[in-house]
Amino acid sequence: MQLMIPCPLILPDLPLSLEELETAVHAWGLAIQQAALARAWQAQAALRPPVACPTCAASAQRPAGTKARRVETRFGPVRLTRQRMRCQACGRYFQPDDAALMPLLGAGQCTPVLRALAAQCGASWPYRQAAQVLTLLHGAPLAAETVRRIVAETGDAVERQYADEDRPHARGGEPAARSASNTCSPVIPPASSASSSRTPSPAPPPLSRASKSCEAGCLRRFARFSTTTRQQGQRRALRTPPRLMSISIAGMWRPRRRHRGCGRRGRRRTRRWRRRFTAARASR
C-alpha cells in the first residue's frame, strides 16, 4: 500500500534567515506527518475486521456517514475519520473504529507515545516547564494539568506492576518472577584474554520492595495532591497575600462564608480578594 501526500513546502520569494527556515521546515514537517497519519488511518479502515453492534451483538448494519475524532500525537493534533454505522436490529448508531482506538486512548486524546514522552518530561521538570517543552516538540499547546494527570496515571500503573510482581503464586507460594529491569545488574567491562578463565562473580541480590518501588514513588510524589493538602491550602487562603495565594493554591481557593457577617471590612476584603483571584486565574 502506497500513499501519496500532496503537501509542498512553500517559501516566500525573500531571503530568510536560518531560524526562519528552520521554523518553516519544522511546521511543514508537522503538517505532512499529520496529513499522512489521517490518510493512512482512512486507508486502513478496509483492512480492519468487522465489529458487531455493542448493544445487541447483531451483524446487520448499514453505513450512516462519518464522525471524526481528535487525537493528540507527538507531531500535533490529528482528526481521524471514523465510519459511522447503524444497527438494523436495534437502531443504535456506533463507530466500529472505536474498537481499535479505545484500548489505546480510552476516554482521552493522547496517544501512548505522547503519554510516555509527557511522563518522562513531567517526572523530570515542573509541569509548566514540561508543558512548554512538549509544546515546542508537539507543535500545539499542551496544558500542564494534562502532563500532571499523565504522570499520575503512569505512577499508578508502575505501582500496580510492582504490586503484581510481589504477589505470591496461588499454588507454590513463591514470589512472582521479576523482570530484567527490576534486578540490579551493574555494567561489567569485557574480560581480557588473561582473565577469561576466572570464576564469574555471583549475581547481586534482588532489590527490596522499598527500593524497587522508587520509580513509582518518584512519579507519584510529583502527581499526588491529597485531600489534606487541599484542606490546609483552603485554611491558609485567608492568611496568605492575594498574589502568593493565586500561585500556591491555583484553583482551590474560595472565599469563606464567615466573612459575610464580619462587617464592612470583611466584605470589602472578600470582594477585593475575589477580584484579584479571578484576574490571576484568567491570566494563567
C-alpha positions as CSV (number, residue, x, y, z in Angstrom):
1,M,0.0,0.0,0.0
2,Q,1.4,3.3,-1.1
3,L,0.1,6.7,-0.1
4,M,0.9,10.0,-1.8
5,I,0.6,13.0,0.4
6,P,0.5,16.3,-1.6
7,C,2.0,18.8,0.7
8,P,4.6,21.1,-1.0
9,L,6.9,23.4,1.0
10,I,6.0,26.9,0.1
11,L,8.6,29.7,0.9
12,P,8.3,33.4,0.2
13,D,10.5,35.0,-2.5
14,L,12.6,36.7,0.1
15,P,15.9,35.8,1.7
16,L,15.2,34.1,5.0
17,S,17.4,33.5,8.0
18,L,18.4,30.1,9.3
19,E,16.0,30.5,12.2
20,E,13.1,31.3,9.9
21,L,13.9,28.5,7.6
22,E,14.1,26.0,10.5
23,T,10.7,27.2,11.7
24,A,9.1,26.9,8.3
25,V,10.5,23.4,7.7
26,H,9.5,22.2,11.1
27,A,5.9,23.4,10.6
28,W,5.8,21.8,7.2
29,G,7.1,18.5,8.6
30,L,4.4,18.5,11.3
31,A,1.7,19.3,8.8
32,I,2.8,16.5,6.4
33,Q,3.0,14.0,9.3
34,Q,-0.5,14.9,10.4
35,A,-1.9,14.5,6.9
36,A,0.0,11.2,6.4
37,L,-1.5,9.7,9.7
38,A,-5.0,10.8,8.8
39,R,-4.7,9.4,5.3
40,A,-3.1,6.1,6.5
41,W,-5.9,5.6,9.1
42,Q,-8.5,6.1,6.5
43,A,-6.8,3.7,4.1
44,Q,-6.5,1.0,6.7
45,A,-10.2,1.1,7.5
46,A,-11.0,-1.6,4.9
47,L,-8.4,-3.9,6.5
48,R,-9.8,-3.8,10.0
49,P,-12.1,-6.7,11.0
50,P,-15.9,-6.0,11.1
51,V,-17.3,-5.2,14.6
52,A,-20.8,-6.3,15.8
53,C,-23.2,-4.0,17.4
54,P,-22.1,-3.3,21.0
55,T,-25.7,-3.3,22.2
56,C,-27.3,-6.4,20.7
57,A,-24.3,-8.1,19.0
58,A,-26.1,-8.1,15.7
59,S,-24.1,-8.1,12.4
60,A,-26.7,-6.5,10.2
61,Q,-25.6,-2.9,9.7
62,R,-25.7,-0.1,7.2
63,P,-23.5,3.0,6.8
64,A,-24.6,6.2,8.4
65,G,-22.0,8.7,7.4
66,T,-18.7,9.5,9.2
67,K,-17.7,11.0,12.5
68,A,-14.2,12.5,13.2
69,R,-12.2,12.2,16.5
70,R,-9.4,14.5,17.5
71,V,-6.2,12.6,18.6
72,E,-3.1,14.3,20.1
73,T,0.1,12.7,18.7
74,R,3.7,13.6,19.2
75,F,3.6,15.7,16.0
76,G,0.4,17.5,16.7
77,P,-3.3,17.1,16.7
78,V,-4.9,14.8,14.0
79,R,-8.5,14.3,13.2
80,L,-9.2,10.7,12.4
81,T,-12.3,9.9,10.3
82,R,-14.4,7.1,11.7
83,Q,-17.1,5.3,9.8
84,R,-20.5,5.5,11.5
85,M,-22.8,2.5,11.3
86,R,-26.5,2.0,12.2
87,C,-27.6,-1.4,13.6
88,Q,-30.7,-2.7,11.7
89,A,-31.8,-4.8,14.7
90,C,-31.8,-2.2,17.5
91,G,-31.3,1.0,15.6
92,R,-28.3,2.2,17.6
93,Y,-25.5,4.2,16.0
94,F,-21.9,3.4,16.7
95,Q,-18.4,3.6,15.3
96,P,-16.6,0.3,14.6
97,D,-13.2,2.1,14.6
98,D,-13.7,2.7,18.4
99,A,-12.8,-1.0,19.0
100,A,-9.3,-0.2,17.8
101,L,-9.0,3.2,19.4
102,M,-10.4,2.6,22.9
103,P,-7.7,0.1,24.1
104,L,-5.0,2.7,23.3
105,L,-6.7,6.1,24.0
106,G,-9.5,5.2,26.4
107,A,-11.5,8.4,27.2
108,G,-8.6,10.7,26.5
109,Q,-7.0,12.0,23.4
110,C,-3.2,11.4,23.8
111,T,-1.6,8.5,22.0
112,P,0.7,6.1,24.0
113,V,3.8,7.6,22.5
114,L,2.8,11.1,23.6
115,R,1.9,9.9,27.1
116,A,5.3,8.2,27.5
117,L,7.0,11.4,26.4
118,A,4.8,13.5,28.8
119,A,5.5,11.1,31.7
120,Q,9.3,11.4,31.2
121,C,9.2,15.2,31.0
122,G,6.7,15.6,33.8
123,A,8.8,13.4,36.2
124,S,12.0,15.4,35.3
125,W,10.8,19.0,35.3
126,P,8.0,21.1,36.8
127,Y,4.7,20.7,35.0
128,R,4.6,24.1,33.4
129,Q,8.2,23.7,32.1
130,A,7.4,20.2,30.8
131,A,4.3,21.5,29.1
132,Q,6.3,24.3,27.4
133,V,8.9,21.7,26.1
134,L,6.2,19.4,24.9
135,T,4.5,22.4,23.1
136,L,7.7,23.0,21.2
137,L,8.0,19.4,20.1
138,H,4.3,18.8,19.7
139,G,3.6,21.9,17.7
140,A,0.4,22.7,19.6
141,P,-0.3,23.9,23.1
142,L,-0.4,21.2,25.8
143,A,-1.8,22.0,29.3
144,A,0.3,21.5,32.4
145,E,-2.7,19.8,34.0
146,T,-2.6,17.2,31.2
147,V,1.0,16.5,32.0
148,R,0.2,16.1,35.7
149,R,-2.6,13.7,35.0
150,I,-0.4,11.6,32.7
151,V,2.3,11.4,35.3
152,A,-0.2,10.4,38.0
153,E,-1.6,7.6,35.8
154,T,1.9,6.4,34.9
155,G,2.9,6.3,38.6
156,D,-0.2,4.3,39.5
157,A,0.5,1.8,36.6
158,V,4.1,1.3,37.8
159,E,2.9,0.8,41.4
160,R,0.4,-1.8,40.3
161,Q,3.1,-3.6,38.2
162,Y,5.4,-3.8,41.2
163,A,2.5,-5.0,43.5
164,D,1.7,-7.8,41.0
165,E,5.3,-8.9,40.9
166,D,5.5,-9.1,44.7
167,R,2.3,-11.0,44.9
168,P,3.0,-14.7,45.6
169,H,1.7,-17.5,43.4
170,A,-1.6,-19.2,44.3
171,R,-0.1,-22.7,44.3
172,G,3.6,-22.7,45.3
173,G,3.8,-19.5,47.4
174,E,6.9,-18.4,45.5
175,P,7.2,-14.7,44.6
176,A,6.4,-13.7,41.0
177,A,9.2,-13.6,38.5
178,R,10.9,-10.3,38.4
179,S,11.6,-8.6,35.1
180,A,15.1,-7.8,33.9
181,S,14.5,-4.1,34.6
182,N,13.9,-4.7,38.3
183,T,17.1,-6.6,39.1
184,C,20.3,-4.7,39.8
185,S,22.8,-5.7,37.1
186,P,25.9,-3.5,37.2
187,V,27.8,-2.9,34.0
188,I,30.9,-5.1,33.9
189,P,33.7,-4.3,31.4
190,P,34.6,-7.1,28.9
191,A,37.1,-9.5,30.3
192,S,40.5,-9.8,28.7
193,S,42.1,-13.0,27.5
194,A,44.2,-13.3,30.7
195,S,41.2,-13.1,33.0
196,S,38.8,-15.1,30.9
197,S,39.4,-18.2,33.0
198,R,38.4,-16.6,36.2
199,T,35.2,-17.6,38.0
200,P,32.4,-15.1,37.3
201,S,31.2,-13.1,40.3
202,P,27.9,-14.1,41.8
203,A,24.8,-12.1,40.8
204,P,23.8,-9.4,43.2
205,P,20.8,-9.9,45.5
206,P,17.4,-8.7,44.2
207,L,16.2,-5.3,45.2
208,S,14.0,-4.9,48.2
209,R,10.4,-3.9,48.0
210,A,11.1,-0.4,49.2
211,S,14.0,0.1,46.7
212,K,12.0,-1.5,43.9
213,S,9.2,1.0,44.2
214,C,11.5,4.0,44.0
215,E,10.4,4.7,40.4
216,A,6.8,4.6,41.3
217,G,7.3,6.9,44.2
218,C,9.3,9.3,42.1
219,L,6.4,9.6,39.7
220,R,3.7,9.7,42.3
221,R,5.2,12.4,44.5
222,F,5.1,14.8,41.6
223,A,1.5,14.0,40.8
224,R,-0.4,13.4,44.1
225,F,-2.3,16.1,45.8
226,S,-4.0,14.6,48.9
227,T,-7.2,15.9,50.4
228,T,-5.3,17.1,53.4
229,T,-3.2,19.4,51.3
230,R,-6.2,20.9,49.7
231,Q,-7.9,21.5,53.1
232,Q,-4.7,23.1,54.5
233,G,-4.5,25.3,51.5
234,Q,-8.0,26.5,51.9
235,R,-7.4,27.2,55.6
236,R,-4.3,29.2,54.8
237,A,-6.0,31.1,52.0
238,L,-7.3,33.9,54.3
239,R,-3.8,34.4,55.8
240,T,-1.9,34.4,52.5
241,P,-1.4,37.5,50.4
242,P,-3.5,37.5,47.2
243,R,-0.5,37.2,44.9
244,L,1.0,34.2,46.7
245,M,-2.4,32.7,47.2
246,S,-3.2,32.6,43.4
247,I,0.2,30.9,42.8
248,S,0.2,28.4,45.6
249,I,-3.4,27.2,45.6
250,A,-4.3,27.7,41.9
251,G,-8.0,27.0,41.6
252,M,-8.7,25.6,45.0
253,W,-9.4,28.8,47.0
254,R,-12.9,30.0,47.6
255,P,-13.9,32.9,50.0
256,R,-15.1,31.7,53.3
257,R,-18.7,32.2,54.5
258,R,-17.7,33.8,57.8
259,H,-16.6,37.0,56.0
260,R,-20.1,37.8,55.1
261,G,-21.0,38.6,58.7
262,C,-17.8,40.3,59.7
263,G,-19.0,43.8,58.9
264,R,-17.9,46.2,56.2
265,R,-14.2,45.5,56.3
266,G,-14.7,41.8,55.9
267,R,-17.0,42.2,53.0
268,R,-14.6,44.6,51.3
269,R,-11.7,42.2,51.8
270,T,-13.7,39.4,50.3
271,R,-14.7,41.3,47.2
272,R,-11.1,42.6,46.8
273,W,-9.6,39.1,47.0
274,R,-12.3,37.7,44.8
275,R,-11.4,40.2,42.0
276,R,-7.7,39.5,42.3
277,F,-8.2,35.8,42.3
278,T,-10.4,36.0,39.2
279,A,-7.9,38.2,37.4
280,A,-5.0,35.9,38.4
281,R,-6.9,32.8,37.2
282,A,-7.8,34.4,33.9
283,S,-4.2,35.4,33.2
284,R,-3.0,31.8,33.6
